[in-house]
C-alpha cells in the first residue's frame, strides 16, 4: 500500500500544490520553514483524519483563507482509492472515500495506516500520561475497530458521570443511586479497554526491545510498564472507594483514563536517567515497533514518514535506519531533510532509488535518482 499523489489547496503554507510519489523512497529537501513537514502532515490527515502536529483543524488553514482541501490517491493490490479531506472554518470536517462521505470518521481509521517519526516525539518521554495513552490507543484503534468504539463509549459515559458530579455540587446534594447508573455502564467498558491494553503491551514489548537494541550502540535493559489502577483493584471497588473524593473533585478520579506507560532503562526512568542518545533510540524503537505491530495486524505495511530526523541523530543511528530501508523492511517511505547532499549521499551509498523533491516555499521540483 502506498500513496500515489497528493493535492493541497490552502493547507498551511501551501495555497496550491500537487505531488506525484514513488512507491519507494521519497525525499523532501528544503530550508526550515519551507513546508516540508506540512506535506507529511497532509498525508497524516488522509490517514488519521487529523493533523499530527496541530489538533485544531481551522488553524491548519492557509492564513487569510477560509478552508483547506487535501486529496490523495492510495494504491493497494492494484486498486486505487481516492481520499478527500475538507475543512471549512465554522463547519464540520468532511472526509470522503471515493467521493462518498463517511458517517463516522472512526470508520476510516486503520484503512490507510501511517507511522511518523518526528522530533516532536520527544513528548512521549517528556510530557504527561495523556500523550502516552494516546500513543497506545492510536495504535490499537487502527487494527481493532471494537477498541475504538469502546474508547468513544467510555469517554461519553465518563463525561456524563462527571456532569452528574458537578450537578450534585451545584445543587448541594449527593445521590449514590444516580451515580450507580453510570458506574454500571462505565465498569464493563473500562475493564475491556484495560484487558486490551494489557495484551497489547505484552505483544508490543518484545518488538520494541528488538528495535531498541538494533538502533542503540549497546544492549541495555529497557522496559515499558503498563501502569493502571485496574492492575491491582477491580474497577467497581475503585469507583466505590473514590466516591467521596470524586464528589469533592467534581470529576472521576479513578479509571483507565488515568493509565500511563512507564518507560525505564536499567530499571530507572528514562526521562531522568537516560542520555540524549538513549532517549532518541527509545523513541525510534517505539515508532518502529508501532510500524511492525500495524503491519502484522493489518496485513499491510504502513507508510513510514521520517521528519527531519537525520539532522537530529548521530551518524551511527542514521546508518542503522538507512540500513533498514535498504533491506526493504518498509514499504513507502517519506523523508524530510534540510541537506540535499546528505540525502543523496545516504541513499546512493546503500544503492536505493529515491524520488527527490526540492521544496522552495510553494514550489517543488522533482528528480529521479537511481
Legacy VTK file of the C-alpha trace (Angstrom):
# vtk DataFile Version 3.0
C-alpha trace
ASCII
DATASET POLYDATA
POINTS 370 float
0.000 0.000 0.000
1.262 3.481 -0.824
0.064 6.990 -1.585
0.426 7.825 -5.297
-0.280 11.538 -5.315
-1.255 14.448 -3.143
-3.104 17.689 -3.880
-3.176 20.629 -1.455
-5.335 23.765 -1.519
-4.912 26.401 1.214
-3.275 23.886 3.551
-0.864 25.610 5.925
1.735 27.443 3.797
0.536 25.878 0.507
-2.038 27.811 -1.490
-1.930 25.132 -4.152
0.477 22.260 -4.758
0.493 18.801 -6.294
2.903 15.915 -5.795
3.400 12.564 -7.511
5.070 9.973 -5.286
7.095 6.850 -5.940
6.068 3.688 -4.089
9.548 3.518 -2.563
11.596 6.338 -1.012
10.534 9.986 -1.442
12.694 12.798 -0.039
11.611 16.399 0.505
14.520 18.787 0.919
14.394 22.458 1.815
15.162 25.108 4.379
13.493 25.108 7.787
10.034 26.659 7.455
9.727 25.900 3.733
6.829 23.479 4.259
8.460 20.052 4.131
6.776 18.771 7.286
3.412 20.079 6.082
3.495 17.552 3.246
3.881 14.703 5.728
1.159 16.204 7.890
-1.209 16.280 4.901
-0.595 12.553 4.365
-1.296 12.016 8.074
-4.641 13.826 7.621
-5.594 11.402 4.847
-4.644 8.505 7.111
-5.949 9.525 10.547
-8.447 12.326 9.724
-6.410 14.797 11.766
-3.123 16.661 11.895
-0.095 15.073 13.517
1.051 18.484 14.774
-1.981 20.708 15.375
-5.271 19.161 16.566
-7.248 22.370 15.843
-8.328 21.906 12.221
-9.062 25.548 11.431
-5.531 26.536 12.485
-4.204 24.476 9.563
-5.952 26.724 7.029
-3.657 28.981 4.998
-3.541 32.474 6.503
-6.302 34.707 5.145
-8.317 31.813 3.680
-11.468 30.122 4.992
-10.945 26.489 4.042
-8.428 23.860 3.046
-8.670 20.740 0.914
-6.355 17.721 0.868
-6.823 14.984 -1.707
-4.783 11.893 -2.403
-4.947 8.555 -4.158
-3.802 5.407 -2.357
-2.959 2.206 -4.197
-3.264 -1.236 -2.668
-3.228 -4.541 -4.554
-3.554 -2.665 -7.879
-6.712 -0.916 -6.669
-6.800 2.862 -6.334
-8.762 4.739 -3.671
-9.329 8.485 -3.587
-9.458 10.151 -0.173
-10.731 13.703 0.278
-10.373 15.857 3.394
-12.080 19.243 3.518
-12.114 21.734 6.382
-14.050 24.997 6.312
-13.977 27.413 9.229
-17.141 27.061 11.276
-18.222 23.847 9.553
-17.869 20.113 10.166
-14.788 18.408 8.768
-15.583 16.248 5.744
-13.731 13.052 4.863
-14.718 11.148 1.708
-13.627 7.810 0.319
-14.166 7.567 -3.448
-16.473 10.612 -3.225
-18.669 9.036 -0.513
-18.666 10.895 2.820
-18.133 8.907 5.996
-20.949 8.925 8.540
-18.325 8.270 11.225
-14.683 9.273 10.892
-13.848 6.274 13.089
-14.739 4.007 10.143
-11.728 5.382 8.229
-9.104 4.705 10.905
-6.791 1.819 10.035
-7.580 1.654 6.314
-4.515 3.669 5.227
-2.019 3.438 8.094
0.959 5.726 8.537
3.762 5.949 11.102
5.588 9.220 11.738
8.997 9.573 13.397
9.457 13.210 14.311
11.470 15.463 16.651
8.125 16.145 18.366
8.093 12.526 19.545
10.260 13.548 22.472
6.924 14.477 24.110
6.338 10.744 24.582
9.066 10.837 27.206
8.933 14.435 28.428
5.190 15.075 28.737
2.405 13.631 30.887
0.449 10.397 30.797
-2.164 11.607 28.277
0.447 11.680 25.486
1.462 8.069 26.159
-2.158 6.883 26.436
-2.879 8.463 23.058
0.159 6.716 21.602
-1.089 3.345 22.828
-4.726 3.983 21.910
-3.773 5.293 18.472
-2.045 2.021 17.599
-4.689 -0.365 18.950
-7.532 1.626 17.377
-6.118 1.141 13.888
-6.262 -2.660 13.951
-9.075 -3.242 16.480
-12.261 -1.422 15.479
-14.091 -2.573 18.611
-11.404 -0.903 20.734
-12.024 2.479 19.147
-15.752 2.071 19.750
-15.038 1.217 23.390
-12.910 4.350 23.809
-15.644 6.525 22.324
-18.261 4.933 24.577
-16.067 5.216 27.689
-15.439 8.913 27.012
-19.172 9.621 26.661
-20.128 7.741 29.826
-17.279 9.390 31.764
-18.473 12.833 30.624
-21.998 12.036 31.865
-20.667 10.814 35.210
-18.561 13.953 35.627
-21.517 16.147 34.697
-23.597 14.414 37.373
-20.902 15.003 39.996
-20.905 18.700 39.124
-24.706 18.743 39.242
-24.590 17.302 42.760
-22.153 20.012 43.837
-24.107 22.858 42.225
-27.341 21.751 43.892
-25.926 20.791 47.293
-26.869 17.096 47.395
-25.457 13.651 46.536
-27.476 10.647 45.319
-25.466 7.443 45.183
-28.181 5.618 43.252
-27.919 8.035 40.333
-24.149 7.622 40.278
-24.551 3.831 40.317
-26.384 4.033 36.993
-23.306 5.465 35.274
-20.902 3.217 37.201
-22.724 0.127 35.943
-22.162 1.323 32.371
-18.584 2.515 32.895
-17.233 -0.601 34.631
-17.553 -3.231 31.851
-16.267 -0.816 29.195
-13.272 0.189 31.314
-12.456 -3.424 32.126
-12.468 -4.412 28.451
-10.224 -1.490 27.500
-7.834 -2.469 30.293
-7.697 -6.065 29.066
-6.941 -4.988 25.505
-4.228 -2.569 26.628
-2.633 -5.276 28.779
-2.496 -7.702 25.857
-1.151 -5.007 23.539
1.801 -4.185 25.797
2.568 -7.891 26.225
2.797 -8.275 22.429
4.489 -4.910 21.823
7.368 -5.148 24.296
9.467 -7.846 22.540
9.245 -5.966 19.231
10.243 -2.726 20.944
13.195 -4.423 22.665
14.440 -5.805 19.358
14.451 -2.386 17.675
15.967 -0.610 20.672
18.918 -2.971 20.709
19.254 -2.687 16.942
19.236 1.139 16.918
21.256 1.594 20.116
25.012 1.194 20.415
24.875 -1.439 23.146
22.446 -3.960 24.613
20.633 -2.392 27.550
17.651 -3.388 29.650
14.743 -1.208 28.549
11.174 -1.799 29.662
7.665 -0.473 29.149
5.347 -0.955 32.114
1.611 -0.558 31.714
0.573 1.339 34.837
-3.108 1.109 35.691
-5.158 1.211 38.872
-7.038 -1.776 37.453
-3.874 -3.876 37.657
-4.427 -4.231 41.414
-8.081 -3.498 42.086
-11.417 -4.132 40.426
-12.907 -1.121 38.684
-16.073 -1.475 40.773
-14.094 -1.281 44.031
-12.095 1.687 42.763
-15.211 3.669 41.880
-16.921 2.787 45.150
-13.937 3.789 47.299
-13.385 7.083 45.452
-16.961 8.441 45.594
-16.242 10.950 48.338
-13.083 12.152 46.581
-14.923 12.343 43.249
-17.695 14.424 44.815
-15.133 16.876 46.176
-13.086 16.994 42.962
-16.167 17.221 40.676
-14.698 14.591 38.337
-13.932 10.864 38.269
-10.537 10.347 39.879
-10.089 6.638 39.142
-10.285 4.564 35.988
-8.473 3.694 32.789
-8.389 7.395 31.818
-5.603 7.656 34.416
-3.463 4.890 32.877
0.144 5.520 31.891
3.138 3.845 30.254
6.303 3.867 32.356
9.498 3.962 30.265
12.621 2.709 32.013
16.245 1.916 31.217
18.193 -0.299 33.619
15.175 -0.069 35.977
15.351 3.759 36.080
13.049 6.323 34.476
14.489 7.139 31.065
13.196 10.714 31.376
15.593 11.344 34.279
18.398 8.855 33.779
18.541 8.234 30.030
21.154 10.049 27.968
20.085 12.050 24.930
21.204 9.217 22.667
19.358 6.609 24.728
16.171 8.670 24.656
16.417 9.040 20.860
16.921 5.291 20.462
13.961 4.669 22.755
11.646 6.895 20.711
12.746 5.478 17.359
12.258 1.951 18.714
8.731 2.863 19.859
7.832 4.035 16.363
9.455 1.129 14.549
7.644 -1.283 16.869
4.448 0.614 16.052
5.186 0.035 12.358
5.689 -3.701 12.888
2.608 -4.005 15.060
0.367 -2.315 12.477
1.903 -4.232 9.566
1.284 -7.543 11.328
-2.267 -6.845 12.471
-3.466 -5.052 9.333
-1.580 -7.305 6.908
-0.221 -4.236 5.098
2.834 -2.026 5.517
2.087 1.490 6.746
3.638 4.487 5.018
6.698 5.418 7.100
7.379 9.154 7.453
10.710 10.407 8.797
10.524 14.097 9.624
13.864 15.894 9.827
15.436 13.169 11.934
18.749 12.788 10.079
19.700 16.228 11.363
18.863 15.189 14.935
20.586 11.786 15.021
24.227 10.791 15.215
25.761 9.015 12.236
25.544 5.591 13.906
21.744 5.723 14.282
21.306 7.251 10.821
23.233 4.315 9.327
21.058 1.854 11.239
17.854 3.440 9.935
19.017 3.652 6.342
20.150 0.022 6.540
16.578 -0.970 7.353
15.407 0.970 4.305
17.963 -0.787 2.098
16.733 -4.171 3.383
13.227 -3.346 2.180
11.850 -3.679 5.713
9.430 -0.872 4.945
7.166 -0.089 2.025
6.782 3.534 1.004
8.992 5.984 2.914
8.571 9.792 3.009
11.560 11.737 4.355
12.226 15.418 5.030
15.674 16.947 5.420
17.467 20.279 5.119
20.628 18.988 3.418
20.317 17.791 -0.173
23.895 16.499 -0.285
23.333 14.405 2.839
20.198 12.825 1.379
21.909 11.993 -1.917
24.922 10.529 -0.146
22.868 8.402 2.259
20.728 6.683 -0.342
23.263 6.440 -3.107
25.614 4.775 -0.627
23.088 1.992 0.078
22.097 1.815 -3.601
18.427 2.705 -3.049
16.406 4.506 -5.714
14.767 7.648 -4.380
12.478 10.425 -5.544
13.788 13.877 -4.612
11.584 16.956 -4.189
13.288 20.311 -3.734
10.889 22.467 -1.721
11.038 26.224 -2.087
8.036 27.715 -0.348
5.084 26.629 -2.541
7.103 25.324 -5.495
8.618 21.898 -5.935
10.892 20.293 -8.470
11.169 16.589 -8.962
14.130 14.433 -9.923
14.626 10.664 -10.021
17.896 9.218 -8.697
18.890 5.636 -9.435
LINES 1 371
370 0 1 2 3 4 5 6 7 8 9 10 11 12 13 14 15 16 17 18 19 20 21 22 23 24 25 26 27 28 29 30 31 32 33 34 35 36 37 38 39 40 41 42 43 44 45 46 47 48 49 50 51 52 53 54 55 56 57 58 59 60 61 62 63 64 65 66 67 68 69 70 71 72 73 74 75 76 77 78 79 80 81 82 83 84 85 86 87 88 89 90 91 92 93 94 95 96 97 98 99 100 101 102 103 104 105 106 107 108 109 110 111 112 113 114 115 116 117 118 119 120 121 122 123 124 125 126 127 128 129 130 131 132 133 134 135 136 137 138 139 140 141 142 143 144 145 146 147 148 149 150 151 152 153 154 155 156 157 158 159 160 161 162 163 164 165 166 167 168 169 170 171 172 173 174 175 176 177 178 179 180 181 182 183 184 185 186 187 188 189 190 191 192 193 194 195 196 197 198 199 200 201 202 203 204 205 206 207 208 209 210 211 212 213 214 215 216 217 218 219 220 221 222 223 224 225 226 227 228 229 230 231 232 233 234 235 236 237 238 239 240 241 242 243 244 245 246 247 248 249 250 251 252 253 254 255 256 257 258 259 260 261 262 263 264 265 266 267 268 269 270 271 272 273 274 275 276 277 278 279 280 281 282 283 284 285 286 287 288 289 290 291 292 293 294 295 296 297 298 299 300 301 302 303 304 305 306 307 308 309 310 311 312 313 314 315 316 317 318 319 320 321 322 323 324 325 326 327 328 329 330 331 332 333 334 335 336 337 338 339 340 341 342 343 344 345 346 347 348 349 350 351 352 353 354 355 356 357 358 359 360 361 362 363 364 365 366 367 368 369
